[in-house]
Amino acid sequence: MLDQTKHITPLDQRRITPSDNIVKDQGLFYMRSDYEMAEVFTQGNISTLIGRAKGRKSFFIKLIIAAMKGLHDDQFRSSVSGRIALFDTEQAQYHVWKGTKQIEQMLHNWPIDIDVFALRPDSTGERVNLIESYIYQNEPQIVFIDGVRDLITDINDATQATEIVGKLMKWSHEIKCHICCVLHQNKVDDNARGHIGTEIINKSETVLSINKVIGDSIYSEVKSVYTRGYEIKEFQLYINNGIPMVKHDTVVNYEKQYEPIKEDAPF
């Protein structure tokens, strides 16, 4: 007599049918669009921030983290309630520490559920292992990797690019977190660099670009490149005494209400 018990295969566990009760991924962070607040980061997905060198991508991350933890600005809306982690692979410890002080100044305190790590001294493999271990042990809600290029040895190696983006998707799915990565653009065009750029953009729910405004480098422009929903409404940010701020055109002489701009303010 045949065994009537059906063997469940890994592929069966991935099967989707119309009768399944699958809940939409939870929205975690929103930015203003021309219609309503655009869903930018959702649970279980990855996203990418691209821009040329020194375009203020890292400052933008600090602004987002502060907005997620209570900084009020009409440009953003957050439902983040869990732990946030920032892994910086590019900057030395001192500059990473300055970044924590900037976030602290924006929030007037340092939330205990923000973790920041400087991974520049570590090898490529060590960085991947450290991030993976942290994610599975701490189950953060949001993860920023400022320098995803430094998780592979060759930016144009298609195999490495596929493997690391596969890890990002696996981590975000299994832990139900959102992972946002930072990657440089090419100097000659607007494309993200290398095979890693092609691969990660193809898999991202949101891709935003952050670059200095041509002809007025005081400001950096943030705009949508690719989205799966509403595109965000383009806006500009600038640095006031070391602190990133949104430029609001509805406020007359907004810049003149603050001290002269110093991007490298001491702490």
C-alpha positions as CSV (number, residue, x, y, z in Angstrom):
1,M,0.0,0.0,0.0
2,L,1.3,3.4,-1.0
3,D,2.2,5.9,1.7
4,Q,-0.5,8.6,1.5
5,T,1.6,11.2,3.4
6,K,2.8,13.9,1.1
7,H,6.4,14.8,1.4
8,I,6.8,18.5,1.8
9,T,9.7,19.8,-0.2
10,P,11.5,23.2,0.1
11,L,9.8,24.3,-3.1
12,D,6.4,23.5,-1.6
13,Q,7.1,25.8,1.3
14,R,7.6,28.7,-1.3
15,R,4.3,28.0,-3.2
16,I,1.9,30.9,-3.5
17,T,-1.8,30.5,-4.4
18,P,-4.7,33.0,-4.5
19,S,-6.2,31.4,-1.4
20,D,-3.2,32.1,0.8
21,N,-3.7,34.8,3.4
22,I,-0.5,36.8,2.8
23,V,-0.3,40.1,4.7
24,K,1.4,43.1,3.0
25,D,4.9,43.9,4.2
26,Q,4.8,46.4,7.0
27,G,5.7,50.0,6.0
28,L,8.5,51.3,8.2
29,F,9.5,54.7,6.8
30,Y,7.9,57.2,4.5
31,M,8.8,60.3,2.5
32,R,6.6,63.0,1.0
33,S,5.4,62.5,-2.6
34,D,3.2,64.5,-4.9
35,Y,0.1,62.4,-3.7
36,E,0.6,61.1,-0.2
37,M,3.4,59.9,2.0
38,A,5.4,57.4,-0.2
39,E,6.4,54.1,1.4
40,V,10.2,54.0,1.1
41,F,11.3,51.2,3.4
42,T,9.2,48.1,4.2
43,Q,9.8,45.1,6.4
44,G,11.6,42.2,4.7
45,N,13.0,44.2,1.8
46,I,16.3,45.9,0.7
47,S,16.9,49.4,-0.7
48,T,19.8,51.4,-2.0
49,L,21.1,54.9,-1.7
50,I,23.4,56.0,-4.6
51,G,25.4,59.1,-5.3
52,R,28.8,60.4,-6.2
53,A,31.6,60.7,-3.7
54,K,31.0,63.4,-1.1
55,G,27.4,63.9,-2.2
56,R,26.3,63.7,1.5
57,K,24.9,60.2,1.4
58,S,26.2,59.5,4.9
59,F,24.7,62.7,6.2
60,F,21.4,61.7,4.7
61,I,21.5,58.4,6.6
62,K,22.0,60.2,9.9
63,L,19.0,62.4,9.1
64,I,16.9,59.3,8.3
65,I,18.0,57.6,11.6
66,A,17.1,60.7,13.6
67,A,13.7,61.0,11.8
68,M,13.1,57.3,12.6
69,K,13.7,58.0,16.3
70,G,11.7,61.1,16.9
71,L,13.1,64.0,14.9
72,H,10.1,65.9,13.5
73,D,10.1,67.0,9.9
74,D,7.1,67.1,7.6
75,Q,9.3,65.5,4.9
76,F,9.3,62.1,6.8
77,R,7.0,59.8,8.6
78,S,8.2,56.8,10.6
79,S,6.6,53.7,12.2
80,V,10.0,52.3,13.3
81,S,9.8,51.1,16.9
82,G,12.7,48.6,17.0
83,R,16.4,48.5,16.9
84,I,18.4,50.3,14.2
85,A,22.0,49.3,13.2
86,L,24.4,51.3,11.1
87,F,27.5,49.6,9.8
88,D,30.1,52.0,8.3
89,T,32.8,50.3,6.2
90,E,34.5,53.4,4.9
91,Q,35.2,55.9,7.6
92,A,37.8,55.8,10.4
93,Q,36.5,55.4,14.0
94,Y,36.7,59.2,14.7
95,H,34.5,60.1,11.9
96,V,32.0,57.4,12.7
97,W,32.0,58.7,16.3
98,K,31.3,62.2,15.0
99,G,28.3,60.8,13.2
100,T,26.9,59.4,16.5
101,K,27.3,62.9,18.0
102,Q,25.4,64.5,15.1
103,I,22.5,62.1,15.6
104,E,22.6,62.7,19.4
105,Q,22.5,66.4,18.8
106,M,19.5,66.1,16.5
107,L,17.6,64.0,19.0
108,H,18.9,65.7,22.1
109,N,19.8,62.3,23.5
110,W,21.2,58.9,22.4
111,P,18.6,56.2,22.1
112,I,19.8,52.9,23.5
113,D,18.3,51.0,20.5
114,I,20.7,52.5,18.0
115,D,23.9,50.5,17.3
116,V,26.7,52.0,15.3
117,F,29.8,50.0,14.2
118,A,33.0,51.0,12.4
119,L,34.1,48.1,10.2
120,R,36.9,49.7,8.2
121,P,39.7,47.8,9.9
122,D,38.1,44.4,9.1
123,S,38.6,42.2,6.1
124,T,35.9,41.7,3.5
125,G,34.9,38.3,4.9
126,E,35.1,39.5,8.5
127,R,32.7,42.4,7.7
128,V,30.1,40.0,6.2
129,N,30.4,37.6,9.2
130,L,30.1,40.4,11.7
131,I,27.0,41.9,10.1
132,E,25.3,38.5,9.7
133,S,26.0,37.5,13.3
134,Y,24.6,40.8,14.6
135,I,21.5,40.6,12.5
136,Y,20.6,37.1,13.6
137,Q,21.5,37.7,17.3
138,N,19.8,41.1,17.7
139,E,17.0,41.0,15.1
140,P,17.1,44.8,14.3
141,Q,14.2,46.4,12.5
142,I,16.4,48.6,10.2
143,V,20.0,48.0,9.1
144,F,22.1,50.5,7.2
145,I,25.3,49.4,5.4
146,D,27.2,52.5,4.5
147,G,29.6,51.0,1.9
148,V,28.1,47.7,0.6
149,R,30.9,47.6,-1.9
150,D,33.3,46.7,0.9
151,L,31.5,43.4,1.5
152,I,33.1,42.0,-1.7
153,T,36.6,42.1,-3.0
154,D,35.9,42.9,-6.7
155,I,33.1,45.3,-7.6
156,N,32.9,43.8,-11.1
157,D,32.8,40.2,-10.0
158,A,29.3,39.0,-11.0
159,T,29.5,35.9,-8.8
160,Q,30.4,37.9,-5.6
161,A,27.8,40.5,-6.4
162,T,25.1,37.8,-6.7
163,E,26.2,36.1,-3.5
164,I,26.2,39.2,-1.3
165,V,22.9,40.5,-2.7
166,G,21.5,37.0,-2.1
167,K,22.6,37.3,1.5
168,L,21.0,40.7,2.0
169,M,17.7,39.3,0.7
170,K,17.9,36.3,2.9
171,W,18.8,38.2,6.0
172,S,16.0,40.8,5.5
173,H,13.4,38.0,4.7
174,E,14.3,35.7,7.6
175,I,14.6,38.5,10.3
176,K,11.8,40.6,8.8
177,C,14.0,43.7,8.8
178,H,14.8,46.3,6.2
179,I,18.3,46.6,4.9
180,C,19.4,49.9,3.3
181,C,22.7,49.9,1.5
182,V,24.9,52.8,0.2
183,L,26.8,52.6,-3.1
184,H,28.7,55.1,-5.2
185,Q,27.7,56.1,-8.7
186,N,30.1,56.1,-11.7
187,K,31.9,59.3,-12.4
188,V,30.9,59.4,-16.0
189,D,27.2,58.5,-15.7
190,D,24.4,58.1,-13.2
191,N,24.7,54.3,-12.9
192,A,25.6,52.6,-9.6
193,R,29.1,51.2,-9.8
194,G,30.0,47.7,-11.0
195,H,28.1,44.4,-11.1
196,I,27.2,44.9,-7.4
197,G,25.4,48.1,-8.5
198,T,23.4,46.4,-11.2
199,E,22.5,43.4,-9.0
200,I,21.5,45.4,-5.9
201,I,19.4,47.9,-7.8
202,N,17.5,45.1,-9.5
203,K,16.6,43.6,-6.2
204,S,15.8,46.9,-4.3
205,E,12.3,48.1,-3.6
206,T,13.6,51.7,-3.4
207,V,16.6,53.4,-5.0
208,L,17.2,57.1,-4.1
209,S,20.0,59.3,-5.3
210,I,21.8,61.9,-3.2
211,N,24.1,64.4,-5.0
212,K,25.2,67.9,-4.6
213,V,23.2,70.4,-6.7
214,I,25.2,71.5,-9.8
215,G,26.1,75.1,-9.5
216,D,25.1,75.4,-5.8
217,S,27.1,72.8,-3.8
218,I,25.6,74.1,-0.5
219,Y,22.7,71.8,-1.2
220,S,22.3,68.2,-2.0
221,E,19.3,66.9,-3.9
222,V,17.4,63.7,-2.9
223,K,15.3,62.1,-5.6
224,S,13.8,58.8,-6.6
225,V,15.6,56.6,-9.1
226,Y,13.4,53.5,-8.9
227,T,10.5,52.7,-6.6
228,R,7.7,50.1,-6.4
229,G,5.2,52.6,-5.3
230,Y,4.9,56.4,-5.4
231,E,8.1,58.3,-6.2
232,I,9.2,60.7,-3.4
233,K,9.0,64.4,-4.1
234,E,12.4,65.7,-4.8
235,F,13.9,67.8,-1.9
236,Q,17.2,69.3,-0.9
237,L,19.3,69.0,2.3
238,Y,22.2,71.0,3.5
239,I,24.6,71.0,6.5
240,N,24.3,73.5,9.2
241,N,27.1,73.5,11.8
242,G,27.6,69.7,11.1
243,I,23.9,68.8,11.3
244,P,22.0,67.7,8.2
245,M,18.7,69.6,7.6
246,V,15.9,69.6,5.0
247,K,15.6,72.8,3.0
248,H,11.9,73.8,3.1
249,D,11.1,76.2,0.3
250,T,8.0,77.4,2.0
251,V,10.0,79.1,4.8
252,V,11.3,82.5,3.7
253,N,15.1,82.9,4.1
254,Y,15.2,79.6,5.9
255,E,19.0,79.4,5.7
256,K,19.5,82.8,7.4
257,Q,17.8,81.6,10.6
258,Y,20.8,79.4,11.3
259,E,24.5,79.8,11.9
260,P,27.0,79.8,8.9
261,I,27.3,76.4,7.4
262,K,30.1,74.2,8.7
263,E,30.2,70.7,7.4
264,D,33.0,69.6,9.7
265,A,31.8,71.0,12.9
266,P,33.8,69.8,16.0
267,F,32.2,68.0,19.0
